[in-house]
């Protein structure tokens, strides 16, 4: 079979590497890879843990858990994880054709910018673990990277 699934003598079925290459837009590989890598990282590091194991995730990131009933904490963490999963699922659809979905880069830059501000505020108020403060440049880079791709690379 060829990469489109048509039977062609002497060809093989595409493996995982070929599928990944088909998923990346050859005209805009930087934009496709940005979306693929950022969604993968956020899926594994934030969205899934916040949705399914929020208190364990909090301990991994150095948060001191409140004593007593943590139901509200778990509820808000799962809501945030669900929101992150929703954004990731939406963004994954645009990896093969980033040029036709420029608004996704604006959304990512807004998320990155707001998260940068939230983390700076937490650092200034000394209300977060060091790992959260260390995320500030990562969110800033995500914001700037999305803006660069949107306005300099894809326009």
Buried (B, 14 or more C-beta within 10 A) or exposed (E): EEBEEEEEEEEEEBEEEEEEEEBBBEEBEBBBBBBBEBBEEBBEBBBBBBBEBBBEBBEEBEBEEEEEEBEEBBEEBBEBBEEBBEBBEEBBEBBBEBBEBBEBBEBBBEBBBEBBBBBBEBBEEEEBEEEBBEBBEBBBEBBBBBBBBBEEBBE
